[in-house]
Amino acid sequence: MEPKPSFVEVAVFPLTRVTLFPQTTKPLNIFEPRYIKMIEDALRSDGLIALAYSEPSSQKVQAVGVQGRLKAVAGVGKVTLIERREDKTMLILLEAVGKARLETIIEDEEPYLKAKARWIPEATELSSENIFILHRLMKDMGRWMNAHVQDESARTQFMSKLTTAEQRINAICSLMVLDSDVQQQLLEADSINERCALLAMAIESEGPTQ
């Protein structure tokens, strides 16, 4: 179900050139103390985490700090704990429930960023002219899976879970688009039809499926 277009409080997890699409999951290793605290807090409160695309640190952007390096549109997800290690580091899955625009930083004493964010609803009904494009993209996805996932049962299980156009398009965006800036551009498209068209061009420009 699409989140209502209203404000929500989120913890902000900046990652360099990493994007989270709705209806996808992303495994993450958590090892910095501030982000361990963030995950612990989210697990206790069933809180939401925005994975925000961050520009790489450089002299040009250091002056504006972490907040200035973040893209405003971010995927938002819930945490599933996969492994908690003896050194307190963790392996988690961030399961995206939607996307939001980070609007206001919340000032408090936590060692990590928090923000007030506005849900961004997406148009998820695929138009008839894009059905053929998605069919072709799914064939590309099948070839990609065969090349990168050796376990046939894992491939079959993953593909069987992609039951909607939104899930299929966002999975392809997450796995097959190599250019991180293009991934963020795809995330910022608010219509699944616009994303599908942009995705087809991105896949074509990156050459044959590996």
N, C-alpha and C positions, 0 to 999 in steps of 0.2 A: 504494500500500500504506500502511495506517495505521501511524504510528510506534508502536513498542512503548511501553507505559506505564512509562517509566523516566526517570531524570534525564539532562539534557544541558546542556552549557555553551553559552551564546549571547551574542553581542554584542547590546546593547539600543539600538535606534534610537527615541527618543521623538519622536512627531509629534503636534502639537496636533489632537485630535479626528479622527484618522485610524485606520482599522481595516483589517486584512488578513485575509481569509477563506481557509480551506484550499481548495486546488484553484483559486485565482485568482492573477493576476499584477498587480503594481502598478508603473507607471513612476515613477521618482523622480529628481529632480535633486539631486545631491550637491555642495554648495559650501562648507560649513563645514570648516575644516582637520581637526578631530577626527573628523568623519564620513568625510572623504576617507581618513584613516588607517584607520578602521574597515573601509571597503569594500576598501581595498588589502589589509588583513590577511585579510579573508574570501576574497578572490580567490586569495590565495597558499595558504591552508590549506583551501579548500573548506568554510569555516566557515559556521555558521548565524547568521542575524540575526533577532531578535524585533522586530517593529514594534509598539511599545507605545503605546496610546492615552494621550495626555497631556492633562490639564486645562490650559486657558489660564492663563498666569501672572497672578497678582493678588496684592494685598497679603495676602489671606487665606491663600494657599497658599505664598507665598514663604518663610515660616518653616520649612516642612517640606522645602524643596529639591526637586530634580527627582524623586527617588525617590518622594516623597510624592504627587506629582501623577500618577503612572503607575497605570493599571489593571493588575491582576495577570495577567489572561488576555490573551494576545497571540498574533497569528498569527506563525508562524516560517517563514522562507524561505531559499532559496539565491539568490545574486547572479548575474545575467548582465549583463556589461558591454555596453552598447549604443554608447556614445561616450565617448572620453576627450579632453578639450579641451586646448588649449595652456596655459590658465591652471590646469590640473590638476582643474578641476571635471569632473563626470561625469554621464552619463545612464545609469541602470541599470534593469533589471527585477528586482523581488524576486518570486520564484516560490514561492508558499506550499506547504510540504510538510506542514503540520499546525498545531496550536495547542498552547500550553503555558502553565503557570502559573509566573510568575516568583516564585521562593521565597527565594533568598538572593543578595545582591549579592556579587560576587567582588572583593576588594580587590587591585588591582595598580597598575602605573604607567602603564597606558594612559590616554589622555585621554578615552576614552568608557567608558560603563558596560558591565560584563559581569555576567551572572547565572547562577546554577544554577537550572535550570527543570525542571519535571516535565511530560512529554508528557501531554496530555489526549486519550484516545481518544474517538471519536464513533461513535454508532450511525447507520449510513449507509443502512440498508434502509428505503425508503419504504413506509409502510403503505398498504393498498388505499384507505382512505378519503381519503388525501391525494393520490392520483394525479390525481383530477379537479381538485383545487385547483392542483396543479402545472401541469396542462394549461392552465388559465385564466391562470396567471401567465406561462407561456411565450408566450401570445398577447399579453399586455401587454408582455412583453419584445420581441417582434417589432415592435410599434408603436413602442416606445421606440427601438429600433435604427433604424427607418426615419426617425424624427424627428431623430436625433442623429448618425447615420453616413451620409454621403452616398454613399460608395463601396459599390455593391451587392456587389461581389466580396468586400470586406472584411467586410461584414455576413454574407454567406453562409459565409465561411471561419470566422468567429468562432462562429456558431451551430452549425456542423457539428462543432466541437470539444467541444460540451457534450453528452456522450454518457451521462452518469449523472445520477441525481437530485441527488446531492451537488453536482456541477459546475453544474447548472442553478440550483439554489436559491442556492448561494453567489454565482454570477454576478449574479443578480437582487439579492441583498442588497448586493453591492458597488456596482452601477451605479445602481439605481433607488431605493434608500432614501436620502432626503435628510437626515434627522435623524441626526446623528453619534452621539448617545446611544443611539438605537434601533439603529443599526448595531452598537454595542458590546454591547448587550443580545442581539442576534441571534447574535453571535459566541460569547457565553457560554453559549448553549443547546447542550447536549451531545448532543442527539438531532436528527437531520435532520427528524423529524416535528414536534418542538416548534418548530424553526426555521421550518419551512414554515407552520405555523399562525400564528406570530407575524408572519411575513413577509406573509401574506395580509392580516392586520389592519393592518399598517403601510402597505402599498400602498393599501388602501381608505381609511385615514385621511388620506393625503396627496392624495387626489383623483384626477381623471382623469389617465391617462398623458400626459405632455407629449412 
